């Protein structure tokens, strides 16, 4: 994944949903709900033509993703 992709995940330490860009340890934003964090994460990714990924709260697996800008691997069909 490209540097700058935005990951939305639950942070156990703070008890909040956070957005982090790849390559940067500090959260770009934190939110009380997954919906709020996801909306902001999508905006962050869209503004820089990067990918947005939302991770599950319980196990951290990728639950949802979207690519903004040029997609090097577009879906077939």
Secondary structure, DSSP 8 states (H G I E B T S, - for coil): --TT-EEEEEETTTTEEEEEETT--S-SEEESSHHHHHHHHHHHHHHTT-EEEEE-TTT--EEEEEE-S--TT----
